Structures are given as C-alpha cells and as structure tokens.
Amino acid sequence: MDDEPKLEEKPSHEDNSFRKIINVAVVIMLVGLIFIALLTFFFSMQEAISVLFHPQYAPLIKAIFSLVIIGVGMYLVKMFLSI
C-alpha cells in the first residue's frame, strides 16, 4: 500500500486567495461605477430642479436635495461600518 504514488494536492489556500483578489477587484470596479452613476444622477437632478422649479426657489430645493443626499450617505456609511 505504501508503494502507491501519492498525488500532490495543491493547497486550497492559493485558490481562496486568488478568489479573494478577484472578488475585491470586482467590488472595487462596481463601487467605482456606482460612484460615477451617483455623480451623474446628482448633477442631472440639479439641472432638473433648475428646470422644474421657479428660479427663485431653485437654490433652496437644490440645498434640500443635497442635504438629503448627505444624510442618506452618512446613514449608509454608518450602517456598513457597524457590521
């Protein structure tokens, strides 16, 4: 029984580290795309506010919109950091 050649098994550690690197790279790319989409959405909403509301009230609505975005962003960061 000892005469049988032993098959060398690759450690699963290498496979797991490669998958972790791929997963991190994918997450970084997705976060970048989300950030670009968020900026595009923000500036598009700023333009839409300028068009939809009376020029007298547009700065106030833009400020409220920006404040809401900041609040939601802070809530999401706090939620993800508490995990």
PDB file of N, CA, C and O in Angstrom:
ATOM      1  N   MET A   1       0.808  -1.189   0.000  1.00  0.00           N
ATOM      2  CA  MET A   1       0.000   0.000   0.000  1.00  0.00           C
ATOM      3  C   MET A   1       0.853   1.255   0.000  1.00  0.00           C
ATOM      4  O   MET A   1       0.443   2.278  -0.549  1.00  0.00           O
ATOM      5  N   ASP A   2       2.023   1.197   0.602  1.00  0.00           N
ATOM      6  CA  ASP A   2       2.894   2.354   0.635  1.00  0.00           C
ATOM      7  C   ASP A   2       3.584   2.594  -0.694  1.00  0.00           C
ATOM      8  O   ASP A   2       4.189   3.644  -0.905  1.00  0.00           O
ATOM      9  N   ASP A   3       3.493   1.604  -1.604  1.00  0.00           N
ATOM     10  CA  ASP A   3       4.148   1.732  -2.906  1.00  0.00           C
ATOM     11  C   ASP A   3       3.376   2.615  -3.872  1.00  0.00           C
ATOM     12  O   ASP A   3       3.918   3.006  -4.906  1.00  0.00           O
ATOM     13  N   GLU A   4       2.113   2.943  -3.562  1.00  0.00           N
ATOM     14  CA  GLU A   4       1.293   3.769  -4.448  1.00  0.00           C
ATOM     15  C   GLU A   4       1.817   5.196  -4.444  1.00  0.00           C
ATOM     16  O   GLU A   4       2.112   5.761  -3.390  1.00  0.00           O
ATOM     17  N   PRO A   5       1.928   5.771  -5.633  1.00  0.00           N
ATOM     18  CA  PRO A   5       2.403   7.167  -5.677  1.00  0.00           C
ATOM     19  C   PRO A   5       1.328   8.092  -5.095  1.00  0.00           C
ATOM     20  O   PRO A   5       0.136   7.945  -5.363  1.00  0.00           O
ATOM     21  N   LYS A   6       1.781   9.013  -4.319  1.00  0.00           N
ATOM     22  CA  LYS A   6       0.855   9.976  -3.708  1.00  0.00           C
ATOM     23  C   LYS A   6       0.652  11.149  -4.656  1.00  0.00           C
ATOM     24  O   LYS A   6       1.611  11.682  -5.215  1.00  0.00           O
ATOM     25  N   LEU A   7      -0.563  11.534  -4.826  1.00  0.00           N
ATOM     26  CA  LEU A   7      -0.881  12.692  -5.656  1.00  0.00           C
ATOM     27  C   LEU A   7      -0.679  13.943  -4.824  1.00  0.00           C
ATOM     28  O   LEU A   7      -1.161  14.039  -3.696  1.00  0.00           O
ATOM     29  N   GLU A   8       0.025  14.878  -5.381  1.00  0.00           N
ATOM     30  CA  GLU A   8       0.231  16.128  -4.658  1.00  0.00           C
ATOM     31  C   GLU A   8      -1.007  16.991  -4.811  1.00  0.00           C
ATOM     32  O   GLU A   8      -1.457  17.276  -5.921  1.00  0.00           O
ATOM     33  N   GLU A   9      -1.529  17.389  -3.706  1.00  0.00           N
ATOM     34  CA  GLU A   9      -2.704  18.252  -3.719  1.00  0.00           C
ATOM     35  C   GLU A   9      -2.260  19.685  -3.520  1.00  0.00           C
ATOM     36  O   GLU A   9      -1.463  19.996  -2.634  1.00  0.00           O
ATOM     37  N   LYS A  10      -2.787  20.536  -4.353  1.00  0.00           N
ATOM     38  CA  LYS A  10      -2.496  21.960  -4.184  1.00  0.00           C
ATOM     39  C   LYS A  10      -3.267  22.462  -2.980  1.00  0.00           C
ATOM     40  O   LYS A  10      -4.433  22.115  -2.788  1.00  0.00           O
ATOM     41  N   PRO A  11      -2.630  23.256  -2.191  1.00  0.00           N
ATOM     42  CA  PRO A  11      -3.368  23.779  -1.036  1.00  0.00           C
ATOM     43  C   PRO A  11      -4.519  24.669  -1.479  1.00  0.00           C
ATOM     44  O   PRO A  11      -4.403  25.447  -2.425  1.00  0.00           O
ATOM     45  N   SER A  12      -5.605  24.535  -0.784  1.00  0.00           N
ATOM     46  CA  SER A  12      -6.782  25.337  -1.134  1.00  0.00           C
ATOM     47  C   SER A  12      -6.574  26.805  -0.766  1.00  0.00           C
ATOM     48  O   SER A  12      -7.354  27.668  -1.166  1.00  0.00           O
ATOM     49  N   HIS A  13      -5.526  27.078  -0.007  1.00  0.00           N
ATOM     50  CA  HIS A  13      -5.218  28.449   0.392  1.00  0.00           C
ATOM     51  C   HIS A  13      -4.949  29.317  -0.837  1.00  0.00           C
ATOM     52  O   HIS A  13      -5.374  30.471  -0.884  1.00  0.00           O
ATOM     53  N   GLU A  14      -4.247  28.770  -1.831  1.00  0.00           N
ATOM     54  CA  GLU A  14      -3.950  29.537  -3.047  1.00  0.00           C
ATOM     55  C   GLU A  14      -5.228  29.850  -3.815  1.00  0.00           C
ATOM     56  O   GLU A  14      -5.399  30.957  -4.326  1.00  0.00           O
ATOM     57  N   ASP A  15      -6.118  28.874  -3.892  1.00  0.00           N
ATOM     58  CA  ASP A  15      -7.384  29.091  -4.593  1.00  0.00           C
ATOM     59  C   ASP A  15      -8.223  30.151  -3.883  1.00  0.00           C
ATOM     60  O   ASP A  15      -8.824  31.011  -4.528  1.00  0.00           O
ATOM     61  N   ASN A  16      -8.261  30.086  -2.568  1.00  0.00           N
ATOM     62  CA  ASN A  16      -9.052  31.057  -1.810  1.00  0.00           C
ATOM     63  C   ASN A  16      -8.475  32.456  -1.930  1.00  0.00           C
ATOM     64  O   ASN A  16      -9.229  33.422  -2.045  1.00  0.00           O
ATOM     65  N   SER A  17      -7.151  32.587  -1.907  1.00  0.00           N
ATOM     66  CA  SER A  17      -6.566  33.920  -2.003  1.00  0.00           C
ATOM     67  C   SER A  17      -6.787  34.506  -3.397  1.00  0.00           C
ATOM     68  O   SER A  17      -7.021  35.707  -3.537  1.00  0.00           O
ATOM     69  N   PHE A  18      -6.713  33.659  -4.432  1.00  0.00           N
ATOM     70  CA  PHE A  18      -6.970  34.148  -5.793  1.00  0.00           C
ATOM     71  C   PHE A  18      -8.420  34.602  -5.925  1.00  0.00           C
ATOM     72  O   PHE A  18      -8.696  35.639  -6.529  1.00  0.00           O
ATOM     73  N   ARG A  19      -9.331  33.840  -5.372  1.00  0.00           N
ATOM     74  CA  ARG A  19     -10.747  34.224  -5.429  1.00  0.00           C
ATOM     75  C   ARG A  19     -10.989  35.504  -4.649  1.00  0.00           C
ATOM     76  O   ARG A  19     -11.786  36.343  -5.071  1.00  0.00           O
ATOM     77  N   LYS A  20     -10.314  35.667  -3.518  1.00  0.00           N
ATOM     78  CA  LYS A  20     -10.460  36.898  -2.751  1.00  0.00           C
ATOM     79  C   LYS A  20      -9.985  38.094  -3.553  1.00  0.00           C
ATOM     80  O   LYS A  20     -10.626  39.145  -3.545  1.00  0.00           O
ATOM     81  N   ILE A  21      -8.865  37.941  -4.246  1.00  0.00           N
ATOM     82  CA  ILE A  21      -8.331  39.036  -5.063  1.00  0.00           C
ATOM     83  C   ILE A  21      -9.310  39.388  -6.173  1.00  0.00           C
ATOM     84  O   ILE A  21      -9.553  40.566  -6.434  1.00  0.00           O
ATOM     85  N   ILE A  22      -9.870  38.384  -6.825  1.00  0.00           N
ATOM     86  CA  ILE A  22     -10.848  38.624  -7.896  1.00  0.00           C
ATOM     87  C   ILE A  22     -12.090  39.303  -7.324  1.00  0.00           C
ATOM     88  O   ILE A  22     -12.607  40.253  -7.912  1.00  0.00           O
ATOM     89  N   ASN A  23     -12.565  38.820  -6.184  1.00  0.00           N
ATOM     90  CA  ASN A  23     -13.755  39.421  -5.570  1.00  0.00           C
ATOM     91  C   ASN A  23     -13.511  40.869  -5.191  1.00  0.00           C
ATOM     92  O   ASN A  23     -14.371  41.723  -5.410  1.00  0.00           O
ATOM     93  N   VAL A  24     -12.345  41.156  -4.621  1.00  0.00           N
ATOM     94  CA  VAL A  24     -12.025  42.537  -4.244  1.00  0.00           C
ATOM     95  C   VAL A  24     -11.946  43.415  -5.481  1.00  0.00           C
ATOM     96  O   VAL A  24     -12.432  44.546  -5.465  1.00  0.00           O
ATOM     97  N   ALA A  25     -11.343  42.916  -6.548  1.00  0.00           N
ATOM     98  CA  ALA A  25     -11.243  43.696  -7.788  1.00  0.00           C
ATOM     99  C   ALA A  25     -12.624  43.992  -8.362  1.00  0.00           C
ATOM    100  O   ALA A  25     -12.881  45.108  -8.815  1.00  0.00           O
ATOM    101  N   VAL A  26     -13.500  43.015  -8.346  1.00  0.00           N
ATOM    102  CA  VAL A  26     -14.862  43.215  -8.862  1.00  0.00           C
ATOM    103  C   VAL A  26     -15.604  44.231  -8.003  1.00  0.00           C
ATOM    104  O   VAL A  26     -16.297  45.103  -8.528  1.00  0.00           O
ATOM    105  N   VAL A  27     -15.463  44.122  -6.686  1.00  0.00           N
ATOM    106  CA  VAL A  27     -16.143  45.064  -5.794  1.00  0.00           C
ATOM    107  C   VAL A  27     -15.623  46.480  -6.019  1.00  0.00           C
ATOM    108  O   VAL A  27     -16.409  47.428  -6.039  1.00  0.00           O
ATOM    109  N   ILE A  28     -14.314  46.638  -6.187  1.00  0.00           N
ATOM    110  CA  ILE A  28     -13.740  47.967  -6.430  1.00  0.00           C
ATOM    111  C   ILE A  28     -14.271  48.553  -7.734  1.00  0.00           C
ATOM    112  O   ILE A  28     -14.603  49.737  -7.787  1.00  0.00           O
ATOM    113  N   MET A  29     -14.354  47.743  -8.780  1.00  0.00           N
ATOM    114  CA  MET A  29     -14.893  48.237 -10.051  1.00  0.00           C
ATOM    115  C   MET A  29     -16.360  48.624  -9.914  1.00  0.00           C
ATOM    116  O   MET A  29     -16.781  49.651 -10.446  1.00  0.00           O
ATOM    117  N   LEU A  30     -17.141  47.813  -9.207  1.00  0.00           N
ATOM    118  CA  LEU A  30     -18.558  48.137  -9.025  1.00  0.00           C
ATOM    119  C   LEU A  30     -18.750  49.398  -8.202  1.00  0.00           C
ATOM    120  O   LEU A  30     -19.627  50.208  -8.503  1.00  0.00           O
ATOM    121  N   VAL A  31     -17.946  49.571  -7.173  1.00  0.00           N
ATOM    122  CA  VAL A  31     -18.043  50.790  -6.371  1.00  0.00           C
ATOM    123  C   VAL A  31     -17.693  52.011  -7.222  1.00  0.00           C
ATOM    124  O   VAL A  31     -18.334  53.055  -7.102  1.00  0.00           O
ATOM    125  N   GLY A  32     -16.689  51.884  -8.072  1.00  0.00           N
ATOM    126  CA  GLY A  32     -16.343  52.978  -8.979  1.00  0.00           C
ATOM    127  C   GLY A  32     -17.481  53.321  -9.920  1.00  0.00           C
ATOM    128  O   GLY A  32     -17.793  54.494 -10.124  1.00  0.00           O
ATOM    129  N   LEU A  33     -18.103  52.296 -10.495  1.00  0.00           N
ATOM    130  CA  LEU A  33     -19.241  52.540 -11.389  1.00  0.00           C
ATOM    131  C   LEU A  33     -20.420  53.163 -10.647  1.00  0.00           C
ATOM    132  O   LEU A  33     -21.095  54.049 -11.171  1.00  0.00           O
ATOM    133  N   ILE A  34     -20.661  52.698  -9.432  1.00  0.00           N
ATOM    134  CA  ILE A  34     -21.741  53.271  -8.631  1.00  0.00           C
ATOM    135  C   ILE A  34     -21.451  54.730  -8.309  1.00  0.00           C
ATOM    136  O   ILE A  34     -22.355  55.564  -8.354  1.00  0.00           O
ATOM    137  N   PHE A  35     -20.202  55.047  -7.986  1.00  0.00           N
ATOM    138  CA  PHE A  35     -19.822  56.422  -7.685  1.00  0.00           C
ATOM    139  C   PHE A  35     -20.021  57.326  -8.895  1.00  0.00           C
ATOM    140  O   PHE A  35     -20.519  58.443  -8.757  1.00  0.00           O
ATOM    141  N   ILE A  36     -19.636  56.853 -10.084  1.00  0.00           N
ATOM    142  CA  ILE A  36     -19.832  57.637 -11.310  1.00  0.00           C
ATOM    143  C   ILE A  36     -21.322  57.839 -11.570  1.00  0.00           C
ATOM    144  O   ILE A  36     -21.750  58.938 -11.922  1.00  0.00           O
ATOM    145  N   ALA A  37     -22.113  56.776 -11.398  1.00  0.00           N
ATOM    146  CA  ALA A  37     -23.564  56.885 -11.605  1.00  0.00           C
ATOM    147  C   ALA A  37     -24.189  57.844 -10.599  1.00  0.00           C
ATOM    148  O   ALA A  37     -25.103  58.596 -10.936  1.00  0.00           O
ATOM    149  N   LEU A  38     -23.692  57.816  -9.362  1.00  0.00           N
ATOM    150  CA  LEU A  38     -24.226  58.714  -8.344  1.00  0.00           C
ATOM    151  C   LEU A  38     -23.923  60.169  -8.687  1.00  0.00           C
ATOM    152  O   LEU A  38     -24.787  61.034  -8.540  1.00  0.00           O
ATOM    153  N   LEU A  39     -22.715  60.440  -9.137  1.00  0.00           N
ATOM    154  CA  LEU A  39     -22.375  61.814  -9.530  1.00  0.00           C
ATOM    155  C   LEU A  39     -23.220  62.276 -10.713  1.00  0.00           C
ATOM    156  O   LEU A  39     -23.707  63.407 -10.732  1.00  0.00           O
ATOM    157  N   THR A  40     -23.390  61.404 -11.692  1.00  0.00           N
ATOM    158  CA  THR A  40     -24.211  61.742 -12.856  1.00  0.00           C
ATOM    159  C   THR A  40     -25.649  62.016 -12.430  1.00  0.00           C
ATOM    160  O   THR A  40     -26.263  62.983 -12.880  1.00  0.00           O
ATOM    161  N   PHE A  41     -26.180  61.162 -11.561  1.00  0.00           N
ATOM    162  CA  PHE A  41     -27.544  61.362 -11.065  1.00  0.00           C
ATOM    163  C   PHE A  41     -27.661  62.674 -10.301  1.00  0.00           C
ATOM    164  O   PHE A  41     -28.634  63.407 -10.477  1.00  0.00           O
ATOM    165  N   PHE A  42     -26.684  62.976  -9.457  1.00  0.00           N
ATOM    166  CA  PHE A  42     -26.730  64.191  -8.651  1.00  0.00           C
ATOM    167  C   PHE A  42     -26.780  65.435  -9.535  1.00  0.00           C
ATOM    168  O   PHE A  42     -27.612  66.318  -9.325  1.00  0.00           O
ATOM    169  N   PHE A  43     -25.887  65.501 -10.524  1.00  0.00           N
ATOM    170  CA  PHE A  43     -25.847  66.693 -11.371  1.00  0.00           C
ATOM    171  C   PHE A  43     -27.055  66.761 -12.301  1.00  0.00           C
ATOM    172  O   PHE A  43     -27.506  67.855 -12.642  1.00  0.00           O
ATOM    173  N   SER A  44     -27.582  65.621 -12.713  1.00  0.00           N
ATOM    174  CA  SER A  44     -28.802  65.622 -13.520  1.00  0.00           C
ATOM    175  C   SER A  44     -29.990  66.123 -12.701  1.00  0.00           C
ATOM    176  O   SER A  44     -30.833  66.866 -13.204  1.00  0.00           O
ATOM    177  N   MET A  45     -30.047  65.715 -11.450  1.00  0.00           N
ATOM    178  CA  MET A  45     -31.128  66.205 -10.588  1.00  0.00           C
ATOM    179  C   MET A  45     -30.998  67.701 -10.336  1.00  0.00           C
ATOM    180  O   MET A  45     -32.005  68.402 -10.246  1.00  0.00           O
ATOM    181  N   GLN A  46     -29.773  68.193 -10.223  1.00  0.00           N
ATOM    182  CA  GLN A  46     -29.575  69.632 -10.051  1.00  0.00           C
ATOM    183  C   GLN A  46     -30.134  70.389 -11.262  1.00  0.00           C
ATOM    184  O   GLN A  46     -30.786  71.423 -11.108  1.00  0.00           O
ATOM    185  N   GLU A  47     -29.877  69.872 -12.452  1.00  0.00           N
ATOM    186  CA  GLU A  47     -30.411  70.518 -13.667  1.00  0.00           C
ATOM    187  C   GLU A  47     -31.931  70.412 -13.709  1.00  0.00           C
ATOM    188  O   GLU A  47     -32.613  71.372 -14.070  1.00  0.00           O
ATOM    189  N   ALA A  48     -32.466  69.240 -13.339  1.00  0.00           N
ATOM    190  CA  ALA A  48     -33.912  69.045 -13.360  1.00  0.00           C
ATOM    191  C   ALA A  48     -34.596  69.986 -12.369  1.00  0.00           C
ATOM    192  O   ALA A  48     -35.671  70.516 -12.652  1.00  0.00           O
ATOM    193  N   ILE A  49     -33.988  70.188 -11.235  1.00  0.00           N
ATOM    194  CA  ILE A  49     -34.549  71.117 -10.247  1.00  0.00           C
ATOM    195  C   ILE A  49     -34.578  72.528 -10.822  1.00  0.00           C
ATOM    196  O   ILE A  49     -35.548  73.263 -10.635  1.00  0.00           O
ATOM    197  N   SER A  50     -33.510  72.901 -11.523  1.00  0.00           N
ATOM    198  CA  SER A  50     -33.464  74.242 -12.124  1.00  0.00           C
ATOM    199  C   SER A  50     -34.565  74.432 -13.157  1.00  0.00           C
ATOM    200  O   SER A  50     -35.117  75.524 -13.292  1.00  0.00           O
ATOM    201  N   VAL A  51     -34.881  73.369 -13.883  1.00  0.00           N
ATOM    202  CA  VAL A  51     -35.894  73.463 -14.933  1.00  0.00           C
ATOM    203  C   VAL A  51     -37.304  73.405 -14.345  1.00  0.00           C
ATOM    204  O   VAL A  51     -38.188  74.137 -14.791  1.00  0.00           O
ATOM    205  N   LEU A  52     -37.518  72.558 -13.367  1.00  0.00           N
ATOM    206  CA  LEU A  52     -38.868  72.313 -12.864  1.00  0.00           C
ATOM    207  C   LEU A  52     -39.387  73.383 -11.908  1.00  0.00           C
ATOM    208  O   LEU A  52     -40.588  73.650 -11.867  1.00  0.00           O
ATOM    209  N   PHE A  53     -38.499  73.988 -11.150  1.00  0.00           N
ATOM    210  CA  PHE A  53     -38.941  74.929 -10.130  1.00  0.00           C
ATOM    211  C   PHE A  53     -38.665  76.367 -10.543  1.00  0.00           C
ATOM    212  O   PHE A  53     -37.791  76.638 -11.367  1.00  0.00           O
ATOM    213  N   HIS A  54     -39.404  77.251  -9.974  1.00  0.00           N
ATOM    214  CA  HIS A  54     -39.230  78.680 -10.228  1.00  0.00           C
ATOM    215  C   HIS A  54     -37.805  79.066  -9.839  1.00  0.00           C
ATOM    216  O   HIS A  54     -37.296  78.604  -8.818  1.00  0.00           O
ATOM    217  N   PRO A  55     -37.152  79.915 -10.649  1.00  0.00           N
ATOM    218  CA  PRO A  55     -35.759  80.289 -10.350  1.00  0.00           C
ATOM    219  C   PRO A  55     -35.544  80.840  -8.941  1.00  0.00           C
ATOM    220  O   PRO A  55     -34.455  80.729  -8.378  1.00  0.00           O
ATOM    221  N   GLN A  56     -36.591  81.432  -8.386  1.00  0.00           N
ATOM    222  CA  GLN A  56     -36.468  81.978  -7.041  1.00  0.00           C
ATOM    223  C   GLN A  56     -36.277  80.867  -6.002  1.00  0.00           C
ATOM    224  O   GLN A  56     -35.559  81.055  -5.020  1.00  0.00           O
ATOM    225  N   TYR A  57     -36.922  79.702  -6.219  1.00  0.00           N
ATOM    226  CA  TYR A  57     -36.883  78.620  -5.238  1.00  0.00           C
ATOM    227  C   TYR A  57     -35.878  77.519  -5.580  1.00  0.00           C
ATOM    228  O   TYR A  57     -35.654  76.628  -4.761  1.00  0.00           O
ATOM    229  N   ALA A  58     -35.277  77.556  -6.747  1.00  0.00           N
ATOM    230  CA  ALA A  58     -34.364  76.503  -7.181  1.00  0.00           C
ATOM    231  C   ALA A  58     -33.179  76.312  -6.224  1.00  0.00           C
ATOM    232  O   ALA A  58     -32.862  75.170  -5.893  1.00  0.00           O
ATOM    233  N   PRO A  59     -32.509  77.388  -5.763  1.00  0.00           N
ATOM    234  CA  PRO A  59     -31.395  77.169  -4.828  1.00  0.00           C
ATOM    235  C   PRO A  59     -31.822  76.488  -3.529  1.00  0.00           C
ATOM    236  O   PRO A  59     -31.082  75.667  -2.988  1.00  0.00           O
ATOM    237  N   LEU A  60     -33.005  76.822  -3.027  1.00  0.00           N
ATOM    238  CA  LEU A  60     -33.497  76.196  -1.802  1.00  0.00           C
ATOM    239  C   LEU A  60     -33.761  74.711  -2.021  1.00  0.00           C
ATOM    240  O   LEU A  60     -33.382  73.892  -1.184  1.00  0.00           O
ATOM    241  N   ILE A  61     -34.397  74.353  -3.118  1.00  0.00           N
ATOM    242  CA  ILE A  61     -34.685  72.953  -3.417  1.00  0.00           C
ATOM    243  C   ILE A  61     -33.375  72.190  -3.630  1.00  0.00           C
ATOM    244  O   ILE A  61     -33.248  71.049  -3.183  1.00  0.00           O
ATOM    245  N   LYS A  62     -32.390  72.811  -4.312  1.00  0.00           N
ATOM    246  CA  LYS A  62     -31.092  72.159  -4.510  1.00  0.00           C
ATOM    247  C   LYS A  62     -30.402  71.908  -3.171  1.00  0.00           C
ATOM    248  O   LYS A  62     -29.802  70.853  -2.967  1.00  0.00           O
ATOM    249  N   ALA A  63     -30.487  72.868  -2.269  1.00  0.00           N
ATOM    250  CA  ALA A  63     -29.869  72.703  -0.951  1.00  0.00           C
ATOM    251  C   ALA A  63     -30.541  71.573  -0.171  1.00  0.00           C
ATOM    252  O   ALA A  63     -29.863  70.777   0.479  1.00  0.00           O
ATOM    253  N   ILE A  64     -31.853  71.502  -0.235  1.00  0.00           N
ATOM    254  CA  ILE A  64     -32.580  70.428   0.451  1.00  0.00           C
ATOM    255  C   ILE A  64     -32.216  69.074  -0.144  1.00  0.00           C
ATOM    256  O   ILE A  64     -31.991  68.110   0.588  1.00  0.00           O
ATOM    257  N   PHE A  65     -32.158  69.003  -1.463  1.00  0.00           N
ATOM    258  CA  PHE A  65     -31.784  67.759  -2.138  1.00  0.00           C
ATOM    259  C   PHE A  65     -30.373  67.339  -1.725  1.00  0.00           C
ATOM    260  O   PHE A  65     -30.143  66.166  -1.428  1.00  0.00           O
ATOM    261  N   SER A  66     -29.433  68.275  -1.702  1.00  0.00           N
ATOM    262  CA  SER A  66     -28.059  67.959  -1.301  1.00  0.00           C
ATOM    263  C   SER A  66     -28.007  67.488   0.144  1.00  0.00           C
ATOM    264  O   SER A  66     -27.260  66.567   0.471  1.00  0.00           O
ATOM    265  N   LEU A  67     -28.790  68.109   1.002  1.00  0.00           N
ATOM    266  CA  LEU A  67     -28.828  67.711   2.406  1.00  0.00           C
ATOM    267  C   LEU A  67     -29.379  66.299   2.565  1.00  0.00           C
ATOM    268  O   LEU A  67     -28.875  65.521   3.375  1.00  0.00           O
ATOM    269  N   VAL A  68     -30.404  65.970   1.800  1.00  0.00           N
ATOM    270  CA  VAL A  68     -30.965  64.617   1.839  1.00  0.00           C
ATOM    271  C   VAL A  68     -29.925  63.602   1.373  1.00  0.00           C
ATOM    272  O   VAL A  68     -29.782  62.541   1.982  1.00  0.00           O
ATOM    273  N   ILE A  69     -29.200  63.914   0.306  1.00  0.00           N
ATOM    274  CA  ILE A  69     -28.157  63.012  -0.203  1.00  0.00           C
ATOM    275  C   ILE A  69     -27.069  62.816   0.847  1.00  0.00           C
ATOM    276  O   ILE A  69     -26.610  61.692   1.053  1.00  0.00           O
ATOM    277  N   ILE A  70     -26.653  63.879   1.508  1.00  0.00           N
ATOM    278  CA  ILE A  70     -25.637  63.768   2.554  1.00  0.00           C
ATOM    279  C   ILE A  70     -26.153  62.905   3.709  1.00  0.00           C
ATOM    280  O   ILE A  70     -25.424  62.058   4.225  1.00  0.00           O
ATOM    281  N   GLY A  71     -27.393  63.116   4.108  1.00  0.00           N
ATOM    282  CA  GLY A  71     -27.974  62.326   5.195  1.00  0.00           C
ATOM    283  C   GLY A  71     -28.053  60.848   4.863  1.00  0.00           C
ATOM    284  O   GLY A  71     -27.694  60.004   5.685  1.00  0.00           O
ATOM    285  N   VAL A  72     -28.518  60.531   3.674  1.00  0.00           N
ATOM    286  CA  VAL A  72     -28.608  59.129   3.254  1.00  0.00           C
ATOM    287  C   VAL A  72     -27.208  58.517   3.172  1.00  0.00           C
ATOM    288  O   VAL A  72     -27.000  57.380   3.597  1.00  0.00           O
ATOM    289  N   GLY A  73     -26.258  59.264   2.631  1.00  0.00           N
ATOM    290  CA  GLY A  73     -24.885  58.766   2.544  1.00  0.00           C
ATOM    291  C   GLY A  73     -24.279  58.490   3.908  1.00  0.00           C
ATOM    292  O   GLY A  73     -23.624  57.466   4.104  1.00  0.00           O
ATOM    293  N   MET A  74     -24.491  59.394   4.849  1.00  0.00           N
ATOM    294  CA  MET A  74     -23.963  59.196   6.199  1.00  0.00           C
ATOM    295  C   MET A  74     -24.624  57.989   6.872  1.00  0.00           C
ATOM    296  O   MET A  74     -23.960  57.224   7.571  1.00  0.00           O
ATOM    297  N   TYR A  75     -25.923  57.826   6.660  1.00  0.00           N
ATOM    298  CA  TYR A  75     -26.626  56.679   7.233  1.00  0.00           C
ATOM    299  C   TYR A  75     -26.074  55.372   6.669  1.00  0.00           C
ATOM    300  O   TYR A  75     -25.843  54.424   7.419  1.00  0.00           O
ATOM    301  N   LEU A  76     -25.862  55.314   5.352  1.00  0.00           N
ATOM    302  CA  LEU A  76     -25.341  54.097   4.734  1.00  0.00           C
ATOM    303  C   LEU A  76     -23.931  53.788   5.208  1.00  0.00           C
ATOM    304  O   LEU A  76     -23.609  52.628   5.464  1.00  0.00           O
ATOM    305  N   VAL A  77     -23.081  54.809   5.330  1.00  0.00           N
ATOM    306  CA  VAL A  77     -21.722  54.592   5.822  1.00  0.00           C
ATOM    307  C   VAL A  77     -21.766  54.079   7.255  1.00  0.00           C
ATOM    308  O   VAL A  77     -21.039  53.147   7.600  1.00  0.00           O
ATOM    309  N   LYS A  78     -22.604  54.672   8.087  1.00  0.00           N
ATOM    310  CA  LYS A  78     -22.726  54.226   9.473  1.00  0.00           C
ATOM    311  C   LYS A  78     -23.242  52.784   9.537  1.00  0.00           C
ATOM    312  O   LYS A  78     -22.774  51.992  10.355  1.00  0.00           O
ATOM    313  N   MET A  79     -24.202  52.446   8.675  1.00  0.00           N
ATOM    314  CA  MET A  79     -24.754  51.105   8.656  1.00  0.00           C
ATOM    315  C   MET A  79     -23.699  50.078   8.245  1.00  0.00           C
ATOM    316  O   MET A  79     -23.611  49.009   8.850  1.00  0.00           O
ATOM    317  N   PHE A  80     -22.894  50.392   7.216  1.00  0.00           N
ATOM    318  CA  PHE A  80     -21.897  49.455   6.750  1.00  0.00           C
ATOM    319  C   PHE A  80     -20.723  49.339   7.712  1.00  0.00           C
ATOM    320  O   PHE A  80     -20.120  48.270   7.811  1.00  0.00           O
ATOM    321  N   LEU A  81     -20.383  50.409   8.422  1.00  0.00           N
ATOM    322  CA  LEU A  81     -19.277  50.339   9.357  1.00  0.00           C
ATOM    323  C   LEU A  81     -19.643  49.625  10.645  1.00  0.00           C
ATOM    324  O   LEU A  81     -18.761  49.134  11.349  1.00  0.00           O
ATOM    325  N   SER A  82     -20.914  49.560  10.963  1.00  0.00           N
ATOM    326  CA  SER A  82     -21.341  48.871  12.184  1.00  0.00           C
ATOM    327  C   SER A  82     -21.418  47.375  12.015  1.00  0.00           C
ATOM    328  O   SER A  82     -21.547  46.647  12.999  1.00  0.00           O
ATOM    329  N   ILE A  83     -21.341  46.904  10.791  1.00  0.00           N
ATOM    330  CA  ILE A  83     -21.450  45.444  10.539  1.00  0.00           C
ATOM    331  C   ILE A  83     -20.179  44.742  10.914  1.00  0.00           C
ATOM    332  O   ILE A  83     -20.083  43.523  10.774  1.00  0.00           O
TER     333      ILE A  83
END
